[in-house]
Amino acid sequence: MTTQKQSELALKLDMMIGQLQQAVRAINTGNYIAAGVYMEMVQNQLPKVRWQVRG
């Protein structure tokens, strides 16, 4: 994996981690609809990221 590809993957993973953190904050404030939206965003990105990790 090239350095550029690693950087792109790291950026995507960081973004997904941020979305999961937002989901946790939403759950903690009782905003389950927003939490579901953040979780769905992460779920939709998982297949692409999995393939990037596998190469």
CHARMM internal coordinates of N, CA and C (Angstrom, degrees):
IC EDIT
DIST 1 N 1 CA 1.4546
DIST 1 CA 1 C 1.5309
ANGL 1 N 1 CA 1 C 108.33
DIST 1 C 2 N 1.3138
ANGL 1 CA 1 C 2 N 116.18
DIHE 1 N 1 CA 1 C 2 N 130.45
DIST 2 N 2 CA 1.4603
ANGL 1 C 2 N 2 CA 120.80
DIHE 1 CA 1 C 2 N 2 CA -178.54
DIST 2 CA 2 C 1.5308
ANGL 2 N 2 CA 2 C 110.52
DIHE 1 C 2 N 2 CA 2 C -72.66
DIST 2 C 3 N 1.2997
ANGL 2 CA 2 C 3 N 115.01
DIHE 2 N 2 CA 2 C 3 N 163.20
DIST 3 N 3 CA 1.4598
ANGL 2 C 3 N 3 CA 120.63
DIHE 2 CA 2 C 3 N 3 CA 178.86
DIST 3 CA 3 C 1.5206
ANGL 3 N 3 CA 3 C 111.14
DIHE 2 C 3 N 3 CA 3 C -61.41
DIST 3 C 4 N 1.3331
ANGL 3 CA 3 C 4 N 116.58
DIHE 3 N 3 CA 3 C 4 N -38.63
DIST 4 N 4 CA 1.4660
ANGL 3 C 4 N 4 CA 120.12
DIHE 3 CA 3 C 4 N 4 CA 179.29
DIST 4 CA 4 C 1.5242
ANGL 4 N 4 CA 4 C 110.37
DIHE 3 C 4 N 4 CA 4 C -64.34
DIST 4 C 5 N 1.3282
ANGL 4 CA 4 C 5 N 116.96
DIHE 4 N 4 CA 4 C 5 N -43.14
DIST 5 N 5 CA 1.4690
ANGL 4 C 5 N 5 CA 121.02
DIHE 4 CA 4 C 5 N 5 CA 179.50
DIST 5 CA 5 C 1.5272
ANGL 5 N 5 CA 5 C 110.35
DIHE 4 C 5 N 5 CA 5 C -64.14
DIST 5 C 6 N 1.3369
ANGL 5 CA 5 C 6 N 116.53
DIHE 5 N 5 CA 5 C 6 N -39.50
DIST 6 N 6 CA 1.4631
ANGL 5 C 6 N 6 CA 120.36
DIHE 5 CA 5 C 6 N 6 CA 177.76
DIST 6 CA 6 C 1.5211
ANGL 6 N 6 CA 6 C 110.51
DIHE 5 C 6 N 6 CA 6 C -62.98
DIST 6 C 7 N 1.3207
ANGL 6 CA 6 C 7 N 116.62
DIHE 6 N 6 CA 6 C 7 N -41.20
DIST 7 N 7 CA 1.4645
ANGL 6 C 7 N 7 CA 121.00
DIHE 6 CA 6 C 7 N 7 CA 179.47
DIST 7 CA 7 C 1.5230
ANGL 7 N 7 CA 7 C 110.97
DIHE 6 C 7 N 7 CA 7 C -64.86
DIST 7 C 8 N 1.3308
ANGL 7 CA 7 C 8 N 116.59
DIHE 7 N 7 CA 7 C 8 N -42.35
DIST 8 N 8 CA 1.4649
ANGL 7 C 8 N 8 CA 120.71
DIHE 7 CA 7 C 8 N 8 CA 178.48
DIST 8 CA 8 C 1.5241
ANGL 8 N 8 CA 8 C 110.78
DIHE 7 C 8 N 8 CA 8 C -63.03
DIST 8 C 9 N 1.3223
ANGL 8 CA 8 C 9 N 116.13
DIHE 8 N 8 CA 8 C 9 N -42.78
DIST 9 N 9 CA 1.4597
ANGL 8 C 9 N 9 CA 120.94
DIHE 8 CA 8 C 9 N 9 CA 179.72
DIST 9 CA 9 C 1.5275
ANGL 9 N 9 CA 9 C 110.48
DIHE 8 C 9 N 9 CA 9 C -64.94
DIST 9 C 10 N 1.3297
ANGL 9 CA 9 C 10 N 116.66
DIHE 9 N 9 CA 9 C 10 N -43.92
DIST 10 N 10 CA 1.4628
ANGL 9 C 10 N 10 CA 120.70
DIHE 9 CA 9 C 10 N 10 CA 178.85
DIST 10 CA 10 C 1.5219
ANGL 10 N 10 CA 10 C 110.95
DIHE 9 C 10 N 10 CA 10 C -60.59
DIST 10 C 11 N 1.3247
ANGL 10 CA 10 C 11 N 116.79
DIHE 10 N 10 CA 10 C 11 N -40.02
DIST 11 N 11 CA 1.4617
ANGL 10 C 11 N 11 CA 121.11
DIHE 10 CA 10 C 11 N 11 CA 178.95
DIST 11 CA 11 C 1.5293
ANGL 11 N 11 CA 11 C 110.88
DIHE 10 C 11 N 11 CA 11 C -64.03
DIST 11 C 12 N 1.3349
ANGL 11 CA 11 C 12 N 116.58
DIHE 11 N 11 CA 11 C 12 N -44.53
DIST 12 N 12 CA 1.4679
ANGL 11 C 12 N 12 CA 120.73
DIHE 11 CA 11 C 12 N 12 CA 178.75
DIST 12 CA 12 C 1.5239
ANGL 12 N 12 CA 12 C 111.07
DIHE 11 C 12 N 12 CA 12 C -62.67
DIST 12 C 13 N 1.3326
ANGL 12 CA 12 C 13 N 116.13
DIHE 12 N 12 CA 12 C 13 N -43.46
DIST 13 N 13 CA 1.4634
ANGL 12 C 13 N 13 CA 119.63
DIHE 12 CA 12 C 13 N 13 CA -179.92
DIST 13 CA 13 C 1.5239
ANGL 13 N 13 CA 13 C 111.12
DIHE 12 C 13 N 13 CA 13 C -65.47
DIST 13 C 14 N 1.3180
ANGL 13 CA 13 C 14 N 117.13
DIHE 13 N 13 CA 13 C 14 N -40.25
DIST 14 N 14 CA 1.4688
ANGL 13 C 14 N 14 CA 120.68
DIHE 13 CA 13 C 14 N 14 CA 176.55
DIST 14 CA 14 C 1.5228
ANGL 14 N 14 CA 14 C 110.95
DIHE 13 C 14 N 14 CA 14 C -61.00
DIST 14 C 15 N 1.3266
ANGL 14 CA 14 C 15 N 116.34
DIHE 14 N 14 CA 14 C 15 N -40.62
DIST 15 N 15 CA 1.4569
ANGL 14 C 15 N 15 CA 120.76
DIHE 14 CA 14 C 15 N 15 CA 179.14
DIST 15 CA 15 C 1.5344
ANGL 15 N 15 CA 15 C 110.06
DIHE 14 C 15 N 15 CA 15 C -64.63
DIST 15 C 16 N 1.3194
ANGL 15 CA 15 C 16 N 116.26
DIHE 15 N 15 CA 15 C 16 N -42.02
DIST 16 N 16 CA 1.4628
ANGL 15 C 16 N 16 CA 120.24
DIHE 15 CA 15 C 16 N 16 CA 179.49
DIST 16 CA 16 C 1.5310
ANGL 16 N 16 CA 16 C 111.15
DIHE 15 C 16 N 16 CA 16 C -65.50
DIST 16 C 17 N 1.3214
ANGL 16 CA 16 C 17 N 116.78
DIHE 16 N 16 CA 16 C 17 N -39.24
DIST 17 N 17 CA 1.4643
ANGL 16 C 17 N 17 CA 120.56
DIHE 16 CA 16 C 17 N 17 CA 176.90
DIST 17 CA 17 C 1.5213
ANGL 17 N 17 CA 17 C 109.79
DIHE 16 C 17 N 17 CA 17 C -62.03
DIST 17 C 18 N 1.3275
ANGL 17 CA 17 C 18 N 116.64
DIHE 17 N 17 CA 17 C 18 N -42.17
DIST 18 N 18 CA 1.4662
ANGL 17 C 18 N 18 CA 120.94
DIHE 17 CA 17 C 18 N 18 CA 177.32
DIST 18 CA 18 C 1.5165
ANGL 18 N 18 CA 18 C 111.78
DIHE 17 C 18 N 18 CA 18 C -60.78
DIST 18 C 19 N 1.3254
ANGL 18 CA 18 C 19 N 116.46
DIHE 18 N 18 CA 18 C 19 N -40.00
DIST 19 N 19 CA 1.4631
ANGL 18 C 19 N 19 CA 120.21
DIHE 18 CA 18 C 19 N 19 CA 178.81
DIST 19 CA 19 C 1.5247
ANGL 19 N 19 CA 19 C 111.05
DIHE 18 C 19 N 19 CA 19 C -67.16
DIST 19 C 20 N 1.3253
ANGL 19 CA 19 C 20 N 116.74
DIHE 19 N 19 CA 19 C 20 N -37.73
DIST 20 N 20 CA 1.4681
ANGL 19 C 20 N 20 CA 119.66
DIHE 19 CA 19 C 20 N 20 CA 176.88
DIST 20 CA 20 C 1.5287
ANGL 20 N 20 CA 20 C 110.78
DIHE 19 C 20 N 20 CA 20 C -66.53
DIST 20 C 21 N 1.3264
ANGL 20 CA 20 C 21 N 116.75
DIHE 20 N 20 CA 20 C 21 N -37.87
DIST 21 N 21 CA 1.4667
ANGL 20 C 21 N 21 CA 120.19
DIHE 20 CA 20 C 21 N 21 CA 176.39
DIST 21 CA 21 C 1.5223
ANGL 21 N 21 CA 21 C 110.63
DIHE 20 C 21 N 21 CA 21 C -63.60
DIST 21 C 22 N 1.3260
ANGL 21 CA 21 C 22 N 116.50
DIHE 21 N 21 CA 21 C 22 N -39.48
DIST 22 N 22 CA 1.4643
ANGL 21 C 22 N 22 CA 120.64
DIHE 21 CA 21 C 22 N 22 CA 176.49
DIST 22 CA 22 C 1.5266
ANGL 22 N 22 CA 22 C 110.28
DIHE 21 C 22 N 22 CA 22 C -62.92
DIST 22 C 23 N 1.3212
ANGL 22 CA 22 C 23 N 116.68
DIHE 22 N 22 CA 22 C 23 N -39.59
DIST 23 N 23 CA 1.4691
ANGL 22 C 23 N 23 CA 120.84
DIHE 22 CA 22 C 23 N 23 CA 178.48
DIST 23 CA 23 C 1.5227
ANGL 23 N 23 CA 23 C 110.40
DIHE 22 C 23 N 23 CA 23 C -62.19
DIST 23 C 24 N 1.3197
ANGL 23 CA 23 C 24 N 117.21
DIHE 23 N 23 CA 23 C 24 N -42.66
DIST 24 N 24 CA 1.4684
ANGL 23 C 24 N 24 CA 121.06
DIHE 23 CA 23 C 24 N 24 CA 178.87
DIST 24 CA 24 C 1.5227
ANGL 24 N 24 CA 24 C 110.15
DIHE 23 C 24 N 24 CA 24 C -63.42
DIST 24 C 25 N 1.3270
ANGL 24 CA 24 C 25 N 117.12
DIHE 24 N 24 CA 24 C 25 N -43.82
DIST 25 N 25 CA 1.4722
ANGL 24 C 25 N 25 CA 120.18
DIHE 24 CA 24 C 25 N 25 CA 177.94
DIST 25 CA 25 C 1.5257
ANGL 25 N 25 CA 25 C 110.67
DIHE 24 C 25 N 25 CA 25 C -60.68
DIST 25 C 26 N 1.3260
ANGL 25 CA 25 C 26 N 116.01
DIHE 25 N 25 CA 25 C 26 N -41.76
DIST 26 N 26 CA 1.4642
ANGL 25 C 26 N 26 CA 120.24
DIHE 25 CA 25 C 26 N 26 CA 179.89
DIST 26 CA 26 C 1.5262
ANGL 26 N 26 CA 26 C 110.48
DIHE 25 C 26 N 26 CA 26 C -63.77
DIST 26 C 27 N 1.3169
ANGL 26 CA 26 C 27 N 117.18
DIHE 26 N 26 CA 26 C 27 N -42.33
DIST 27 N 27 CA 1.4701
ANGL 26 C 27 N 27 CA 120.76
DIHE 26 CA 26 C 27 N 27 CA 177.94
DIST 27 CA 27 C 1.5201
ANGL 27 N 27 CA 27 C 110.03
DIHE 26 C 27 N 27 CA 27 C -62.05
DIST 27 C 28 N 1.3250
ANGL 27 CA 27 C 28 N 116.25
DIHE 27 N 27 CA 27 C 28 N -43.61
DIST 28 N 28 CA 1.4716
ANGL 27 C 28 N 28 CA 120.18
DIHE 27 CA 27 C 28 N 28 CA -178.36
DIST 28 CA 28 C 1.5242
ANGL 28 N 28 CA 28 C 112.88
DIHE 27 C 28 N 28 CA 28 C -63.71
DIST 28 C 29 N 1.3166
ANGL 28 CA 28 C 29 N 116.85
DIHE 28 N 28 CA 28 C 29 N -25.18
DIST 29 N 29 CA 1.4708
ANGL 28 C 29 N 29 CA 119.87
DIHE 28 CA 28 C 29 N 29 CA 178.41
DIST 29 CA 29 C 1.5289
ANGL 29 N 29 CA 29 C 111.69
DIHE 28 C 29 N 29 CA 29 C -98.20
DIST 29 C 30 N 1.3295
ANGL 29 CA 29 C 30 N 116.25
DIHE 29 N 29 CA 29 C 30 N 3.78
DIST 30 N 30 CA 1.4555
ANGL 29 C 30 N 30 CA 120.21
DIHE 29 CA 29 C 30 N 30 CA 177.38
DIST 30 CA 30 C 1.5174
ANGL 30 N 30 CA 30 C 114.76
DIHE 29 C 30 N 30 CA 30 C 83.27
DIST 30 C 31 N 1.3163
ANGL 30 CA 30 C 31 N 117.00
DIHE 30 N 30 CA 30 C 31 N 10.54
DIST 31 N 31 CA 1.4661
ANGL 30 C 31 N 31 CA 120.86
DIHE 30 CA 30 C 31 N 31 CA -179.00
DIST 31 CA 31 C 1.5355
ANGL 31 N 31 CA 31 C 109.15
DIHE 30 C 31 N 31 CA 31 C -93.64
DIST 31 C 32 N 1.3187
ANGL 31 CA 31 C 32 N 115.04
DIHE 31 N 31 CA 31 C 32 N 77.99
DIST 32 N 32 CA 1.4602
ANGL 31 C 32 N 32 CA 120.30
DIHE 31 CA 31 C 32 N 32 CA -173.69
DIST 32 CA 32 C 1.5241
ANGL 32 N 32 CA 32 C 112.89
DIHE 31 C 32 N 32 CA 32 C -71.50
DIST 32 C 33 N 1.3055
ANGL 32 CA 32 C 33 N 117.06
DIHE 32 N 32 CA 32 C 33 N -26.88
DIST 33 N 33 CA 1.4706
ANGL 32 C 33 N 33 CA 119.79
DIHE 32 CA 32 C 33 N 33 CA 177.85
DIST 33 CA 33 C 1.5284
ANGL 33 N 33 CA 33 C 109.60
DIHE 32 C 33 N 33 CA 33 C -65.95
DIST 33 C 34 N 1.3253
ANGL 33 CA 33 C 34 N 116.55
DIHE 33 N 33 CA 33 C 34 N -47.47
DIST 34 N 34 CA 1.4699
ANGL 33 C 34 N 34 CA 120.08
DIHE 33 CA 33 C 34 N 34 CA 178.42
DIST 34 CA 34 C 1.5245
ANGL 34 N 34 CA 34 C 110.41
DIHE 33 C 34 N 34 CA 34 C -62.70
DIST 34 C 35 N 1.3229
ANGL 34 CA 34 C 35 N 116.83
DIHE 34 N 34 CA 34 C 35 N -40.54
DIST 35 N 35 CA 1.4633
ANGL 34 C 35 N 35 CA 120.42
DIHE 34 CA 34 C 35 N 35 CA 178.76
DIST 35 CA 35 C 1.5228
ANGL 35 N 35 CA 35 C 109.99
DIHE 34 C 35 N 35 CA 35 C -59.26
DIST 35 C 36 N 1.3190
ANGL 35 CA 35 C 36 N 116.55
DIHE 35 N 35 CA 35 C 36 N -42.31
DIST 36 N 36 CA 1.4586
ANGL 35 C 36 N 36 CA 120.89
DIHE 35 CA 35 C 36 N 36 CA 178.67
DIST 36 CA 36 C 1.5140
ANGL 36 N 36 CA 36 C 112.19
DIHE 35 C 36 N 36 CA 36 C -62.67
DIST 36 C 37 N 1.3182
ANGL 36 CA 36 C 37 N 116.08
DIHE 36 N 36 CA 36 C 37 N -38.06
DIST 37 N 37 CA 1.4696
ANGL 36 C 37 N 37 CA 120.33
DIHE 36 CA 36 C 37 N 37 CA 178.91
DIST 37 CA 37 C 1.5262
ANGL 37 N 37 CA 37 C 110.11
DIHE 36 C 37 N 37 CA 37 C -64.57
DIST 37 C 38 N 1.3309
ANGL 37 CA 37 C 38 N 117.05
DIHE 37 N 37 CA 37 C 38 N -46.45
DIST 38 N 38 CA 1.4686
ANGL 37 C 38 N 38 CA 120.24
DIHE 37 CA 37 C 38 N 38 CA 179.27
DIST 38 CA 38 C 1.5244
ANGL 38 N 38 CA 38 C 111.02
DIHE 37 C 38 N 38 CA 38 C -62.55
DIST 38 C 39 N 1.3356
ANGL 38 CA 38 C 39 N 116.46
DIHE 38 N 38 CA 38 C 39 N -41.62
DIST 39 N 39 CA 1.4606
ANGL 38 C 39 N 39 CA 120.16
DIHE 38 CA 38 C 39 N 39 CA 179.80
DIST 39 CA 39 C 1.5301
ANGL 39 N 39 CA 39 C 110.90
DIHE 38 C 39 N 39 CA 39 C -64.13
DIST 39 C 40 N 1.3171
ANGL 39 CA 39 C 40 N 116.27
DIHE 39 N 39 CA 39 C 40 N -39.94
DIST 40 N 40 CA 1.4665
ANGL 39 C 40 N 40 CA 120.25
DIHE 39 CA 39 C 40 N 40 CA 179.30
DIST 40 CA 40 C 1.5266
ANGL 40 N 40 CA 40 C 110.79
DIHE 39 C 40 N 40 CA 40 C -65.20
DIST 40 C 41 N 1.3272
ANGL 40 CA 40 C 41 N 116.49
DIHE 40 N 40 CA 40 C 41 N -38.35
DIST 41 N 41 CA 1.4662
ANGL 40 C 41 N 41 CA 119.99
DIHE 40 CA 40 C 41 N 41 CA 178.39
DIST 41 CA 41 C 1.5285
ANGL 41 N 41 CA 41 C 110.16
DIHE 40 C 41 N 41 CA 41 C -60.61
DIST 41 C 42 N 1.3301
ANGL 41 CA 41 C 42 N 116.10
DIHE 41 N 41 CA 41 C 42 N -43.77
DIST 42 N 42 CA 1.4651
ANGL 41 C 42 N 42 CA 120.05
DIHE 41 CA 41 C 42 N 42 CA 179.43
DIST 42 CA 42 C 1.5275
ANGL 42 N 42 CA 42 C 109.97
DIHE 41 C 42 N 42 CA 42 C -65.92
DIST 42 C 43 N 1.3128
ANGL 42 CA 42 C 43 N 116.75
DIHE 42 N 42 CA 42 C 43 N -45.04
DIST 43 N 43 CA 1.4662
ANGL 42 C 43 N 43 CA 120.70
DIHE 42 CA 42 C 43 N 43 CA 179.92
DIST 43 CA 43 C 1.5205
ANGL 43 N 43 CA 43 C 111.93
DIHE 42 C 43 N 43 CA 43 C -58.01
DIST 43 C 44 N 1.3142
ANGL 43 CA 43 C 44 N 116.95
DIHE 43 N 43 CA 43 C 44 N -39.81
DIST 44 N 44 CA 1.4644
ANGL 43 C 44 N 44 CA 120.89
DIHE 43 CA 43 C 44 N 44 CA -179.38
DIST 44 CA 44 C 1.5227
ANGL 44 N 44 CA 44 C 112.25
DIHE 43 C 44 N 44 CA 44 C -67.18
DIST 44 C 45 N 1.3227
ANGL 44 CA 44 C 45 N 117.01
DIHE 44 N 44 CA 44 C 45 N -26.74
DIST 45 N 45 CA 1.4601
ANGL 44 C 45 N 45 CA 120.88
DIHE 44 CA 44 C 45 N 45 CA -178.74
DIST 45 CA 45 C 1.5284
ANGL 45 N 45 CA 45 C 112.80
DIHE 44 C 45 N 45 CA 45 C -86.98
DIST 45 C 46 N 1.3251
ANGL 45 CA 45 C 46 N 117.24
DIHE 45 N 45 CA 45 C 46 N -19.91
DIST 46 N 46 CA 1.4610
ANGL 45 C 46 N 46 CA 120.62
DIHE 45 CA 45 C 46 N 46 CA -174.73
DIST 46 CA 46 C 1.5319
ANGL 46 N 46 CA 46 C 114.94
DIHE 45 C 46 N 46 CA 46 C -56.60
DIST 46 C 47 N 1.3255
ANGL 46 CA 46 C 47 N 119.96
DIHE 46 N 46 CA 46 C 47 N -47.03
DIST 47 N 47 CA 1.4758
ANGL 46 C 47 N 47 CA 118.18
DIHE 46 CA 46 C 47 N 47 CA -178.41
DIST 47 CA 47 C 1.5290
ANGL 47 N 47 CA 47 C 113.33
DIHE 46 C 47 N 47 CA 47 C -58.48
DIST 47 C 48 N 1.3263
ANGL 47 CA 47 C 48 N 117.04
DIHE 47 N 47 CA 47 C 48 N -42.38
DIST 48 N 48 CA 1.4711
ANGL 47 C 48 N 48 CA 120.54
DIHE 47 CA 47 C 48 N 48 CA 179.58
DIST 48 CA 48 C 1.5231
ANGL 48 N 48 CA 48 C 110.73
DIHE 47 C 48 N 48 CA 48 C -62.67
DIST 48 C 49 N 1.3218
ANGL 48 CA 48 C 49 N 115.56
DIHE 48 N 48 CA 48 C 49 N -45.63
DIST 49 N 49 CA 1.4656
ANGL 48 C 49 N 49 CA 120.06
DIHE 48 CA 48 C 49 N 49 CA -177.03
DIST 49 CA 49 C 1.5237
ANGL 49 N 49 CA 49 C 110.26
DIHE 48 C 49 N 49 CA 49 C -66.57
DIST 49 C 50 N 1.3212
ANGL 49 CA 49 C 50 N 117.16
DIHE 49 N 49 CA 49 C 50 N -38.05
DIST 50 N 50 CA 1.4703
ANGL 49 C 50 N 50 CA 120.39
DIHE 49 CA 49 C 50 N 50 CA 177.77
DIST 50 CA 50 C 1.5219
ANGL 50 N 50 CA 50 C 110.79
DIHE 49 C 50 N 50 CA 50 C -57.97
DIST 50 C 51 N 1.3343
ANGL 50 CA 50 C 51 N 116.07
DIHE 50 N 50 CA 50 C 51 N -44.47
DIST 51 N 51 CA 1.4614
ANGL 50 C 51 N 51 CA 119.26
DIHE 50 CA 50 C 51 N 51 CA -179.27
DIST 51 CA 51 C 1.5212
ANGL 51 N 51 CA 51 C 111.28
DIHE 50 C 51 N 51 CA 51 C -67.37
DIST 51 C 52 N 1.3271
ANGL 51 CA 51 C 52 N 116.71
DIHE 51 N 51 CA 51 C 52 N -34.39
DIST 52 N 52 CA 1.4708
ANGL 51 C 52 N 52 CA 119.33
DIHE 51 CA 51 C 52 N 52 CA 177.95
DIST 52 CA 52 C 1.5186
ANGL 52 N 52 CA 52 C 110.49
DIHE 51 C 52 N 52 CA 52 C -65.88
DIST 52 C 53 N 1.3277
ANGL 52 CA 52 C 53 N 116.69
DIHE 52 N 52 CA 52 C 53 N -39.23
DIST 53 N 53 CA 1.4641
ANGL 52 C 53 N 53 CA 120.34
DIHE 52 CA 52 C 53 N 53 CA -179.43
DIST 53 CA 53 C 1.5273
ANGL 53 N 53 CA 53 C 109.75
DIHE 52 C 53 N 53 CA 53 C -66.67
DIST 53 C 54 N 1.3162
ANGL 53 CA 53 C 54 N 116.44
DIHE 53 N 53 CA 53 C 54 N -41.12
DIST 54 N 54 CA 1.4662
ANGL 53 C 54 N 54 CA 120.85
DIHE 53 CA 53 C 54 N 54 CA -178.66
DIST 54 CA 54 C 1.5244
ANGL 54 N 54 CA 54 C 112.31
DIHE 53 C 54 N 54 CA 54 C -70.68
DIST 54 C 55 N 1.3223
ANGL 54 CA 54 C 55 N 115.37
DIHE 54 N 54 CA 54 C 55 N -22.74
DIST 55 N 55 CA 1.4601
ANGL 54 C 55 N 55 CA 119.23
DIHE 54 CA 54 C 55 N 55 CA 178.38
DIST 55 CA 55 C 1.4710
ANGL 55 N 55 CA 55 C 110.59
DIHE 54 C 55 N 55 CA 55 C 91.58
END
COOR INIT
IC SEED 1 N 1 CA 1 C
IC BUILD
